[in-house]
Amino acid sequence: MLTNFAALTSEQKTVWSMDLWEMARNMSFVNKFMGSDENSVIQHVTELKKTEKGNRAVITLLADLVGDGVAGDRTLEGNEEAMMTSDQVIRFDQIRDAVRNKGRMSDQKTVVSFRNNARNRLAYWLSDRVDQMAFLTMAGISYTMYPNGAMRVGSDLQYLEFAADVTPPTDARRLRWDATDGLVQAAATTDIVAADKVTWNTFVQLKAYAKERYIRGVRESSGQEVYHAFLTPTAMATLKQDEDYILNLRHAQERGDKNELFTGTSVKIDGIYLHEYRHVPSTRGAADGDKYGAAGDVDGCQILFCGAQALGMADIGSPYWDEEGFDYENQQGISVGKMIGFLKPKFYTIYEKAVEDFGVITCYVAVDANDI
């Protein structure tokens, strides 16, 4: 006798939906960078805040004080400085997907196995789309694109409410790496040439650039302020061949077979965590003419150099888990849904005298097409 999915109690469906979300969170790459407060690369908002316009997902950005105070016994009362804050509203929307088997005869498995397999596939789907949207939002690339530069066909991601809030990097947060001149500010990708590949000096200059512009890092329990840099596996392969990187890594890490030089995991050097991930935006899938360089034929990627509050994520409520029978219960379908949203915070900075991305710098670099 075929189990009736619709007979599951609401408690059973809740268990399955939460199990799916736990799996999705564990699979998600960006999950490890989330935190509930401002001392996180990705500020994770799970509760709505009451505002004049209703309940909304909000993160708060706090600016440095600009005044110089008062000297000696000069009057301070009445000359207090107001703290400048900005509430950033993260719009959120529902994202859903579903699977359906072909029927009793073609399935040849129990309904429970189908449910388990559906949970696994849907959990991976959800975690992967969360990762893609997170990196596209930080990089300022429309959801009509894949992170590798290819166009999406028939995708609904562009219709999500928060998709309209994706914005390109601001002028003081948009850099490119020049093999001769180093970092170039507010640069166009058309100026990149094949020789402009990432080196260890790229990150040395990025860290100095971030600190001089008061981009706050993430403070660790030791009190050290650190930054997180994300690059593609191809760019990381190029970096691993840089002599300065190899030398610094050898001195920064412990000796023996646990040294990250040999394990290929994320590394920390000079207060910078370096992470390679496939969804860091690149031109890998872009058509000729749509890549970097004057002729659009130079392959490259965006290095995302992140401090605190580089991204906000709204994660509202539990996932939905719905099961339904079709064709007189001969076929079974499972759908899941989740309320999420992303926003790259912006803020008026007194140091740039302009509205800039709050916690993330984009640096465009070239990669060797032969390595892709």
Helices and strands as residue ranges (DSSP letters): G 5-7, H 10-27, G 30-33, E 34-35, E 42-45, E 49-51, E 54-62, E 85-90, E 93-100, H 104-107, H 111-139, G 157-159, G 161-165, G 171-173, E 174-178, E 182-185, G 189-191, H 200-212, E 218-219, E 225-231, H 233-239, H 243-252, H 260-263, E 267-269, E 272-276, E 300-306, E 311-326, E 331-343, E 346-349, E 354-357, E 360-366, G 369-371
